[in-house]
Amino acid sequence: MKDVELRCPETSGAVFSDNYFNLVPGQHKTIQRIDSAGTHYVEIKAVNSSLKRIKL
């Protein structure tokens, strides 16, 4: 996945331990949510993939 972006659609104040990164096939990455800013979902989007929404 190229240029992976994490975002919380319900707010603009969410903070993650990492954002805007690349993943090669089979690679795993753990990201910590430092501040959720009250949101209940995280959206994951990359240049070469469709939008995914995960409930927290």
mmCIF file of the N, C-alpha and C atoms, coordinates in Angstrom:
data_MODEL
# 
_entry.id   MODEL 
# 
loop_
_atom_site.group_PDB 
_atom_site.id 
_atom_site.type_symbol 
_atom_site.label_atom_id 
_atom_site.label_alt_id 
_atom_site.label_comp_id 
_atom_site.label_asym_id 
_atom_site.label_entity_id 
_atom_site.label_seq_id 
_atom_site.pdbx_PDB_ins_code 
_atom_site.Cartn_x 
_atom_site.Cartn_y 
_atom_site.Cartn_z 
_atom_site.occupancy 
_atom_site.B_iso_or_equiv 
_atom_site.pdbx_formal_charge 
_atom_site.auth_seq_id 
_atom_site.auth_comp_id 
_atom_site.auth_asym_id 
_atom_site.auth_atom_id 
_atom_site.pdbx_PDB_model_num 
ATOM 1   N N  . MET A 1 1  ? 0.854   -1.170 0.000  1.00 0.00 ? 1  MET A N  1 
ATOM 2   C CA . MET A 1 1  ? 0.000   0.000  0.000  1.00 0.00 ? 1  MET A CA 1 
ATOM 3   C C  . MET A 1 1  ? 0.900   1.232  0.000  1.00 0.00 ? 1  MET A C  1 
ATOM 4   N N  . LYS A 1 2  ? 0.564   2.155  -0.831 1.00 0.00 ? 2  LYS A N  1 
ATOM 5   C CA . LYS A 1 2  ? 1.381   3.358  -0.971 1.00 0.00 ? 2  LYS A CA 1 
ATOM 6   C C  . LYS A 1 2  ? 0.676   4.554  -0.352 1.00 0.00 ? 2  LYS A C  1 
ATOM 7   N N  . ASP A 1 3  ? 1.421   5.322  0.398  1.00 0.00 ? 3  ASP A N  1 
ATOM 8   C CA . ASP A 1 3  ? 0.917   6.545  1.033  1.00 0.00 ? 3  ASP A CA 1 
ATOM 9   C C  . ASP A 1 3  ? -0.344  6.278  1.853  1.00 0.00 ? 3  ASP A C  1 
ATOM 10  N N  . VAL A 1 4  ? -0.217  5.395  2.844  1.00 0.00 ? 4  VAL A N  1 
ATOM 11  C CA . VAL A 1 4  ? -1.330  5.056  3.730  1.00 0.00 ? 4  VAL A CA 1 
ATOM 12  C C  . VAL A 1 4  ? -1.611  6.258  4.627  1.00 0.00 ? 4  VAL A C  1 
ATOM 13  N N  . GLU A 1 5  ? -2.874  6.608  4.741  1.00 0.00 ? 5  GLU A N  1 
ATOM 14  C CA . GLU A 1 5  ? -3.301  7.731  5.572  1.00 0.00 ? 5  GLU A CA 1 
ATOM 15  C C  . GLU A 1 5  ? -4.361  7.244  6.544  1.00 0.00 ? 5  GLU A C  1 
ATOM 16  N N  . LEU A 1 6  ? -4.224  7.622  7.813  1.00 0.00 ? 6  LEU A N  1 
ATOM 17  C CA . LEU A 1 6  ? -5.229  7.344  8.825  1.00 0.00 ? 6  LEU A CA 1 
ATOM 18  C C  . LEU A 1 6  ? -5.941  8.645  9.149  1.00 0.00 ? 6  LEU A C  1 
ATOM 19  N N  . ARG A 1 7  ? -7.260  8.567  9.277  1.00 0.00 ? 7  ARG A N  1 
ATOM 20  C CA . ARG A 1 7  ? -8.007  9.784  9.631  1.00 0.00 ? 7  ARG A CA 1 
ATOM 21  C C  . ARG A 1 7  ? -9.283  9.402  10.353 1.00 0.00 ? 7  ARG A C  1 
ATOM 22  N N  . CYS A 1 8  ? -9.791  10.318 11.122 1.00 0.00 ? 8  CYS A N  1 
ATOM 23  C CA . CYS A 1 8  ? -11.050 10.139 11.829 1.00 0.00 ? 8  CYS A CA 1 
ATOM 24  C C  . CYS A 1 8  ? -12.045 11.115 11.213 1.00 0.00 ? 8  CYS A C  1 
ATOM 25  N N  . PRO A 1 9  ? -13.064 10.601 10.522 1.00 0.00 ? 9  PRO A N  1 
ATOM 26  C CA . PRO A 1 9  ? -13.962 11.470 9.773  1.00 0.00 ? 9  PRO A CA 1 
ATOM 27  C C  . PRO A 1 9  ? -14.829 12.384 10.623 1.00 0.00 ? 9  PRO A C  1 
ATOM 28  N N  . GLU A 1 10 ? -15.006 12.049 11.884 1.00 0.00 ? 10 GLU A N  1 
ATOM 29  C CA . GLU A 1 10 ? -15.910 12.818 12.739 1.00 0.00 ? 10 GLU A CA 1 
ATOM 30  C C  . GLU A 1 10 ? -15.231 14.002 13.419 1.00 0.00 ? 10 GLU A C  1 
ATOM 31  N N  . THR A 1 11 ? -13.906 14.101 13.268 1.00 0.00 ? 11 THR A N  1 
ATOM 32  C CA . THR A 1 11 ? -13.182 15.152 13.960 1.00 0.00 ? 11 THR A CA 1 
ATOM 33  C C  . THR A 1 11 ? -11.884 15.486 13.220 1.00 0.00 ? 11 THR A C  1 
ATOM 34  N N  . SER A 1 12 ? -11.293 16.593 13.536 1.00 0.00 ? 12 SER A N  1 
ATOM 35  C CA . SER A 1 12 ? -10.008 16.948 12.935 1.00 0.00 ? 12 SER A CA 1 
ATOM 36  C C  . SER A 1 12 ? -8.879  16.886 13.951 1.00 0.00 ? 12 SER A C  1 
ATOM 37  N N  . GLY A 1 13 ? -9.161  16.431 15.187 1.00 0.00 ? 13 GLY A N  1 
ATOM 38  C CA . GLY A 1 13 ? -8.145  16.459 16.237 1.00 0.00 ? 13 GLY A CA 1 
ATOM 39  C C  . GLY A 1 13 ? -7.524  15.131 16.602 1.00 0.00 ? 13 GLY A C  1 
ATOM 40  N N  . ALA A 1 14 ? -7.774  14.064 15.856 1.00 0.00 ? 14 ALA A N  1 
ATOM 41  C CA . ALA A 1 14 ? -7.202  12.754 16.193 1.00 0.00 ? 14 ALA A CA 1 
ATOM 42  C C  . ALA A 1 14 ? -5.704  12.736 15.913 1.00 0.00 ? 14 ALA A C  1 
ATOM 43  N N  . VAL A 1 15 ? -4.960  12.025 16.772 1.00 0.00 ? 15 VAL A N  1 
ATOM 44  C CA . VAL A 1 15 ? -3.513  11.944 16.636 1.00 0.00 ? 15 VAL A CA 1 
ATOM 45  C C  . VAL A 1 15 ? -3.094  10.471 16.686 1.00 0.00 ? 15 VAL A C  1 
ATOM 46  N N  . PHE A 1 16 ? -2.219  10.063 15.760 1.00 0.00 ? 16 PHE A N  1 
ATOM 47  C CA . PHE A 1 16 ? -1.715  8.702  15.689 1.00 0.00 ? 16 PHE A CA 1 
ATOM 48  C C  . PHE A 1 16 ? -0.202  8.714  15.852 1.00 0.00 ? 16 PHE A C  1 
ATOM 49  N N  . SER A 1 17 ? 0.371   7.569  16.272 1.00 0.00 ? 17 SER A N  1 
ATOM 50  C CA . SER A 1 17 ? 1.817   7.482  16.455 1.00 0.00 ? 17 SER A CA 1 
ATOM 51  C C  . SER A 1 17 ? 2.567   7.541  15.125 1.00 0.00 ? 17 SER A C  1 
ATOM 52  N N  . ASP A 1 18 ? 1.881   7.227  14.025 1.00 0.00 ? 18 ASP A N  1 
ATOM 53  C CA . ASP A 1 18 ? 2.469   7.317  12.696 1.00 0.00 ? 18 ASP A CA 1 
ATOM 54  C C  . ASP A 1 18 ? 1.330   7.544  11.704 1.00 0.00 ? 18 ASP A C  1 
ATOM 55  N N  . ASN A 1 19 ? 1.609   8.197  10.643 1.00 0.00 ? 19 ASN A N  1 
ATOM 56  C CA . ASN A 1 19 ? 0.624   8.457  9.607  1.00 0.00 ? 19 ASN A CA 1 
ATOM 57  C C  . ASN A 1 19 ? 1.383   8.723  8.306  1.00 0.00 ? 19 ASN A C  1 
ATOM 58  N N  . TYR A 1 20 ? 0.745   8.494  7.190  1.00 0.00 ? 20 TYR A N  1 
ATOM 59  C CA . TYR A 1 20 ? 1.362   8.687  5.870  1.00 0.00 ? 20 TYR A CA 1 
ATOM 60  C C  . TYR A 1 20 ? 2.622   7.818  5.716  1.00 0.00 ? 20 TYR A C  1 
ATOM 61  N N  . PHE A 1 21 ? 2.416   6.515  5.566  1.00 0.00 ? 21 PHE A N  1 
ATOM 62  C CA . PHE A 1 21 ? 3.518   5.565  5.442  1.00 0.00 ? 21 PHE A CA 1 
ATOM 63  C C  . PHE A 1 21 ? 3.211   4.586  4.313  1.00 0.00 ? 21 PHE A C  1 
ATOM 64  N N  . ASN A 1 22 ? 4.207   3.782  3.943  1.00 0.00 ? 22 ASN A N  1 
ATOM 65  C CA . ASN A 1 22 ? 4.061   2.755  2.908  1.00 0.00 ? 22 ASN A CA 1 
ATOM 66  C C  . ASN A 1 22 ? 4.172   1.377  3.547  1.00 0.00 ? 22 ASN A C  1 
ATOM 67  N N  . LEU A 1 23 ? 3.475   0.399  2.974  1.00 0.00 ? 23 LEU A N  1 
ATOM 68  C CA . LEU A 1 23 ? 3.558   -0.992 3.407  1.00 0.00 ? 23 LEU A CA 1 
ATOM 69  C C  . LEU A 1 23 ? 3.780   -1.870 2.186  1.00 0.00 ? 23 LEU A C  1 
ATOM 70  N N  . VAL A 1 24 ? 4.723   -2.801 2.300  1.00 0.00 ? 24 VAL A N  1 
ATOM 71  C CA . VAL A 1 24 ? 4.917   -3.777 1.231  1.00 0.00 ? 24 VAL A CA 1 
ATOM 72  C C  . VAL A 1 24 ? 4.029   -4.986 1.521  1.00 0.00 ? 24 VAL A C  1 
ATOM 73  N N  . PRO A 1 25 ? 3.660   -5.776 0.522  1.00 0.00 ? 25 PRO A N  1 
ATOM 74  C CA . PRO A 1 25 ? 2.794   -6.936 0.740  1.00 0.00 ? 25 PRO A CA 1 
ATOM 75  C C  . PRO A 1 25 ? 3.337   -7.853 1.839  1.00 0.00 ? 25 PRO A C  1 
ATOM 76  N N  . GLY A 1 26 ? 2.465   -8.213 2.767  1.00 0.00 ? 26 GLY A N  1 
ATOM 77  C CA . GLY A 1 26 ? 2.831   -9.084 3.876  1.00 0.00 ? 26 GLY A CA 1 
ATOM 78  C C  . GLY A 1 26 ? 3.410   -8.368 5.086  1.00 0.00 ? 26 GLY A C  1 
ATOM 79  N N  . GLN A 1 27 ? 3.703   -7.098 4.966  1.00 0.00 ? 27 GLN A N  1 
ATOM 80  C CA . GLN A 1 27 ? 4.264   -6.331 6.077  1.00 0.00 ? 27 GLN A CA 1 
ATOM 81  C C  . GLN A 1 27 ? 3.159   -5.938 7.042  1.00 0.00 ? 27 GLN A C  1 
ATOM 82  N N  . HIS A 1 28 ? 3.457   -5.988 8.330  1.00 0.00 ? 28 HIS A N  1 
ATOM 83  C CA . HIS A 1 28 ? 2.513   -5.561 9.369  1.00 0.00 ? 28 HIS A CA 1 
ATOM 84  C C  . HIS A 1 28 ? 3.067   -4.326 10.060 1.00 0.00 ? 28 HIS A C  1 
ATOM 85  N N  . LYS A 1 29 ? 2.179   -3.471 10.514 1.00 0.00 ? 29 LYS A N  1 
ATOM 86  C CA . LYS A 1 29 ? 2.595   -2.247 11.203 1.00 0.00 ? 29 LYS A CA 1 
ATOM 87  C C  . LYS A 1 29 ? 1.594   -1.977 12.316 1.00 0.00 ? 29 LYS A C  1 
ATOM 88  N N  . THR A 1 30 ? 2.085   -1.689 13.498 1.00 0.00 ? 30 THR A N  1 
ATOM 89  C CA . THR A 1 30 ? 1.228   -1.351 14.627 1.00 0.00 ? 30 THR A CA 1 
ATOM 90  C C  . THR A 1 30 ? 1.255   0.159  14.821 1.00 0.00 ? 30 THR A C  1 
ATOM 91  N N  . ILE A 1 31 ? 0.075   0.745  14.853 1.00 0.00 ? 31 ILE A N  1 
ATOM 92  C CA . ILE A 1 31 ? -0.074  2.192  15.047 1.00 0.00 ? 31 ILE A CA 1 
ATOM 93  C C  . ILE A 1 31 ? -0.849  2.418  16.331 1.00 0.00 ? 31 ILE A C  1 
ATOM 94  N N  . GLN A 1 32 ? -0.384  3.322  17.152 1.00 0.00 ? 32 GLN A N  1 
ATOM 95  C CA . GLN A 1 32 ? -1.114  3.675  18.366 1.00 0.00 ? 32 GLN A CA 1 
ATOM 96  C C  . GLN A 1 32 ? -1.937  4.927  18.133 1.00 0.00 ? 32 GLN A C  1 
ATOM 97  N N  . ARG A 1 33 ? -3.124  4.909  18.672 1.00 0.00 ? 33 ARG A N  1 
ATOM 98  C CA . ARG A 1 33 ? -3.975  6.092  18.641 1.00 0.00 ? 33 ARG A CA 1 
ATOM 99  C C  . ARG A 1 33 ? -3.649  6.872  19.911 1.00 0.00 ? 33 ARG A C  1 
ATOM 100 N N  . ILE A 1 34 ? -3.030  8.011  19.767 1.00 0.00 ? 34 ILE A N  1 
ATOM 101 C CA . ILE A 1 34 ? -2.614  8.814  20.907 1.00 0.00 ? 34 ILE A CA 1 
ATOM 102 C C  . ILE A 1 34 ? -3.790  9.610  21.450 1.00 0.00 ? 34 ILE A C  1 
ATOM 103 N N  . ASP A 1 35 ? -4.574  10.172 20.573 1.00 0.00 ? 35 ASP A N  1 
ATOM 104 C CA . ASP A 1 35 ? -5.758  10.933 20.974 1.00 0.00 ? 35 ASP A CA 1 
ATOM 105 C C  . ASP A 1 35 ? -6.841  10.700 19.941 1.00 0.00 ? 35 ASP A C  1 
ATOM 106 N N  . SER A 1 36 ? -7.964  10.144 20.351 1.00 0.00 ? 36 SER A N  1 
ATOM 107 C CA . SER A 1 36 ? -9.044  9.840  19.410 1.00 0.00 ? 36 SER A CA 1 
ATOM 108 C C  . SER A 1 36 ? -9.947  11.036 19.163 1.00 0.00 ? 36 SER A C  1 
ATOM 109 N N  . ALA A 1 37 ? -9.847  12.050 20.003 1.00 0.00 ? 37 ALA A N  1 
ATOM 110 C CA . ALA A 1 37 ? -10.677 13.252 19.871 1.00 0.00 ? 37 ALA A CA 1 
ATOM 111 C C  . ALA A 1 37 ? -12.163 12.910 19.854 1.00 0.00 ? 37 ALA A C  1 
ATOM 112 N N  . GLY A 1 38 ? -12.528 11.826 20.555 1.00 0.00 ? 38 GLY A N  1 
ATOM 113 C CA . GLY A 1 38 ? -13.935 11.476 20.699 1.00 0.00 ? 38 GLY A CA 1 
ATOM 114 C C  . GLY A 1 38 ? -14.551 10.725 19.535 1.00 0.00 ? 38 GLY A C  1 
ATOM 115 N N  . THR A 1 39 ? -13.770 10.312 18.572 1.00 0.00 ? 39 THR A N  1 
ATOM 116 C CA . THR A 1 39 ? -14.324 9.619  17.415 1.00 0.00 ? 39 THR A CA 1 
ATOM 117 C C  . THR A 1 39 ? -14.500 8.127  17.686 1.00 0.00 ? 39 THR A C  1 
ATOM 118 N N  . HIS A 1 40 ? -15.348 7.486  16.911 1.00 0.00 ? 40 HIS A N  1 
ATOM 119 C CA . HIS A 1 40 ? -15.613 6.060  17.076 1.00 0.00 ? 40 HIS A CA 1 
ATOM 120 C C  . HIS A 1 40 ? -15.133 5.238  15.890 1.00 0.00 ? 40 HIS A C  1 
ATOM 121 N N  . TYR A 1 41 ? -14.583 5.882  14.867 1.00 0.00 ? 41 TYR A N  1 
ATOM 122 C CA . TYR A 1 41 ? -14.125 5.200  13.659 1.00 0.00 ? 41 TYR A CA 1 
ATOM 123 C C  . TYR A 1 41 ? -12.785 5.757  13.196 1.00 0.00 ? 41 TYR A C  1 
ATOM 124 N N  . VAL A 1 42 ? -12.009 4.906  12.535 1.00 0.00 ? 42 VAL A N  1 
ATOM 125 C CA . VAL A 1 42 ? -10.797 5.327  11.848 1.00 0.00 ? 42 VAL A CA 1 
ATOM 126 C C  . VAL A 1 42 ? -10.943 4.913  10.400 1.00 0.00 ? 42 VAL A C  1 
ATOM 127 N N  . GLU A 1 43 ? -10.633 5.817  9.502  1.00 0.00 ? 43 GLU A N  1 
ATOM 128 C CA . GLU A 1 43 ? -10.625 5.500  8.082  1.00 0.00 ? 43 GLU A CA 1 
ATOM 129 C C  . GLU A 1 43 ? -9.185  5.313  7.639  1.00 0.00 ? 43 GLU A C  1 
ATOM 130 N N  . ILE A 1 44 ? -8.966  4.305  6.800  1.00 0.00 ? 44 ILE A N  1 
ATOM 131 C CA . ILE A 1 44 ? -7.642  4.002  6.265  1.00 0.00 ? 44 ILE A CA 1 
ATOM 132 C C  . ILE A 1 44 ? -7.730  4.096  4.752  1.00 0.00 ? 44 ILE A C  1 
ATOM 133 N N  . LYS A 1 45 ? -6.875  4.910  4.175  1.00 0.00 ? 45 LYS A N  1 
ATOM 134 C CA . LYS A 1 45 ? -6.888  5.121  2.726  1.00 0.00 ? 45 LYS A CA 1 
ATOM 135 C C  . LYS A 1 45 ? -5.459  5.130  2.223  1.00 0.00 ? 45 LYS A C  1 
ATOM 136 N N  . ALA A 1 46 ? -5.263  4.524  1.059  1.00 0.00 ? 46 ALA A N  1 
ATOM 137 C CA . ALA A 1 46 ? -3.965  4.540  0.399  1.00 0.00 ? 46 ALA A CA 1 
ATOM 138 C C  . ALA A 1 46 ? -4.178  4.862  -1.071 1.00 0.00 ? 46 ALA A C  1 
ATOM 139 N N  . VAL A 1 47 ? -3.127  5.281  -1.728 1.00 0.00 ? 47 VAL A N  1 
ATOM 140 C CA . VAL A 1 47 ? -3.213  5.649  -3.140 1.00 0.00 ? 47 VAL A CA 1 
ATOM 141 C C  . VAL A 1 47 ? -3.731  4.482  -3.976 1.00 0.00 ? 47 VAL A C  1 
ATOM 142 N N  . ASN A 1 48 ? -3.280  3.274  -3.662 1.00 0.00 ? 48 ASN A N  1 
ATOM 143 C CA . ASN A 1 48 ? -3.624  2.114  -4.482 1.00 0.00 ? 48 ASN A CA 1 
ATOM 144 C C  . ASN A 1 48 ? -4.612  1.153  -3.811 1.00 0.00 ? 48 ASN A C  1 
ATOM 145 N N  . SER A 1 49 ? -5.493  1.656  -2.957 1.00 0.00 ? 49 SER A N  1 
ATOM 146 C CA . SER A 1 49 ? -6.511  0.807  -2.332 1.00 0.00 ? 49 SER A CA 1 
ATOM 147 C C  . SER A 1 49 ? -7.775  1.623  -2.066 1.00 0.00 ? 49 SER A C  1 
ATOM 148 N N  . SER A 1 50 ? -8.846  0.900  -1.806 1.00 0.00 ? 50 SER A N  1 
ATOM 149 C CA . SER A 1 50 ? -10.106 1.573  -1.498 1.00 0.00 ? 50 SER A CA 1 
ATOM 150 C C  . SER A 1 50 ? -10.148 1.948  -0.020 1.00 0.00 ? 50 SER A C  1 
ATOM 151 N N  . LEU A 1 51 ? -11.034 2.851  0.319  1.00 0.00 ? 51 LEU A N  1 
ATOM 152 C CA . LEU A 1 51 ? -11.203 3.322  1.691  1.00 0.00 ? 51 LEU A CA 1 
ATOM 153 C C  . LEU A 1 51 ? -11.738 2.193  2.564  1.00 0.00 ? 51 LEU A C  1 
ATOM 154 N N  . LYS A 1 52 ? -11.129 2.024  3.746  1.00 0.00 ? 52 LYS A N  1 
ATOM 155 C CA . LYS A 1 52 ? -11.583 1.064  4.751  1.00 0.00 ? 52 LYS A CA 1 
ATOM 156 C C  . LYS A 1 52 ? -11.955 1.835  5.994  1.00 0.00 ? 52 LYS A C  1 
ATOM 157 N N  . ARG A 1 53 ? -13.032 1.420  6.665  1.00 0.00 ? 53 ARG A N  1 
ATOM 158 C CA . ARG A 1 53 ? -13.471 2.078  7.892  1.00 0.00 ? 53 ARG A CA 1 
ATOM 159 C C  . ARG A 1 53 ? -13.498 1.038  9.007  1.00 0.00 ? 53 ARG A C  1 
ATOM 160 N N  . ILE A 1 54 ? -12.844 1.343  10.125 1.00 0.00 ? 54 ILE A N  1 
ATOM 161 C CA . ILE A 1 54 ? -12.746 0.419  11.250 1.00 0.00 ? 54 ILE A CA 1 
ATOM 162 C C  . ILE A 1 54 ? -13.362 1.072  12.483 1.00 0.00 ? 54 ILE A C  1 
ATOM 163 N N  . LYS A 1 55 ? -14.236 0.329  13.153 1.00 0.00 ? 55 LYS A N  1 
ATOM 164 C CA . LYS A 1 55 ? -14.837 0.817  14.391 1.00 0.00 ? 55 LYS A CA 1 
ATOM 165 C C  . LYS A 1 55 ? -13.851 0.622  15.531 1.00 0.00 ? 55 LYS A C  1 
ATOM 166 N N  . LEU A 1 56 ? -13.699 1.637  16.378 1.00 0.00 ? 56 LEU A N  1 
ATOM 167 C CA . LEU A 1 56 ? -12.775 1.550  17.517 1.00 0.00 ? 56 LEU A CA 1 
ATOM 168 C C  . LEU A 1 56 ? -13.435 0.900  18.702 1.00 0.00 ? 56 LEU A C  1 
# 
